[in-house]
């Protein structure tokens, strides 16, 4: 069982920044693919970013086109925490943001929510104009 807790959401003005944190339990956190998703009001959940674990212990990051160049995902394995640094925020970034963990090994389409095993409770991000 993996427990994920997001924090760092809030209300900011357009052009501002926020850093979201996701603290995770799990003895093998460093092996998990960690993803960030968001759900705008009245819309479906969408992929934001991920730190994707690959074979032989490597990893890479990936981003949705809508956030590329503005958001940065990172992880601190010593703290069992993944971060989402959000800069140059826009009103269309307003959403509930969720972190998720994929603990199973093997290839996956990491932009699909169904690939993830565990989810946090979500944190609200509101960007005003």
C-alpha positions in Angstrom: 0.0 0.0 0.0 1.3 3.4 -1.1 0.0 6.6 0.5 0.4 9.9 -1.4 -0.2 13.3 0.1 -0.1 16.4 -2.1 0.5 19.9 -0.8 1.4 23.4 -2.0 -1.8 24.3 -3.9 -3.4 27.7 -3.5 -4.5 30.9 -5.2 -2.1 32.9 -7.3 -2.3 35.6 -9.9 -1.5 34.9 -13.6 2.2 34.9 -14.1 3.0 33.7 -10.6 4.5 30.4 -9.4 3.6 27.5 -7.2 5.5 24.4 -6.2 3.4 21.3 -5.5 4.8 18.5 -3.4 3.8 14.9 -3.2 5.1 12.9 -0.2 4.9 9.1 -0.6 5.2 6.1 1.5 6.9 3.0 0.1 10.3 1.4 0.6 11.0 1.3 -3.1 9.9 4.8 -4.0 12.9 5.3 -6.3 11.6 2.6 -8.6 8.1 4.1 -9.1 7.0 6.1 -12.1 5.5 9.2 -10.6 2.9 11.2 -12.5 1.1 14.5 -12.2 -2.5 14.9 -13.5 -5.0 17.7 -13.2 -8.7 18.0 -13.6 -10.1 21.5 -14.5 -13.6 22.3 -13.4 -16.1 20.5 -15.5 -13.5 18.7 -17.6 -11.8 15.3 -17.8 -8.6 14.5 -16.1 -5.5 15.2 -18.1 -1.8 14.3 -18.0 0.6 17.0 -16.8 4.0 15.6 -16.2 5.8 12.4 -15.1 9.1 11.1 -14.0 9.2 7.8 -15.8 11.3 5.0 -14.5 13.0 2.8 -17.2 14.9 -0.4 -17.1 18.3 -0.5 -15.3 17.3 2.2 -12.9 17.2 5.1 -15.3 14.5 7.7 -15.6 13.3 10.5 -17.8 10.8 13.3 -17.6 7.9 14.1 -19.9 5.4 16.9 -20.1 2.1 17.8 -21.7 2.5 20.3 -24.5 0.3 22.8 -22.6 2.8 23.0 -19.7 6.1 22.4 -21.5 8.6 25.1 -20.7 6.6 26.4 -17.7 6.4 23.3 -15.4 9.2 21.2 -14.1 8.8 17.8 -12.4 11.5 16.5 -10.1 12.0 14.0 -7.3 14.0 13.6 -4.2 14.3 9.9 -3.4 15.9 10.5 0.0 12.7 12.3 1.0 10.2 10.1 -0.9 8.9 13.2 -2.5 8.1 14.3 -6.0 7.7 18.0 -6.9 5.9 20.0 -9.6 7.4 23.5 -10.0 4.8 25.6 -11.9 6.0 28.9 -13.3 4.2 31.5 -15.5 0.9 30.2 -14.4 -2.2 30.9 -16.5 -5.9 30.9 -15.7 -6.3 27.8 -17.7 -4.0 26.0 -15.3 -6.7 26.2 -12.7 -7.5 22.6 -11.7 -7.3 20.0 -9.0 -3.8 18.5 -9.2 -3.2 14.9 -8.4 0.0 12.9 -8.0 0.0 9.3 -8.8 2.4 6.3 -8.5 2.9 3.4 -10.7 4.6 0.7 -8.7 4.4 -2.2 -11.2 7.4 -2.8 -13.4 7.3 -3.1 -17.1 6.4 -0.7 -20.0 3.3 1.5 -19.8 1.6 4.4 -21.5 2.3 6.8 -18.5 0.0 9.5 -19.8 -3.0 7.3 -19.1 -4.4 7.5 -15.6 -5.4 3.9 -15.6 -1.7 2.9 -15.6 -1.2 4.2 -12.1 -1.8 2.2 -9.0 -2.1 4.8 -6.3 -3.4 8.4 -6.1 -3.2 11.3 -3.8 -6.2 13.3 -2.6 -5.6 16.2 -4.8 -4.7 19.9 -4.2 -6.5 22.8 -5.6 -4.7 25.3 -7.8 -6.5 28.5 -8.8 -5.0 31.1 -11.1 -6.7 34.4 -11.3 -6.4 36.9 -14.1 
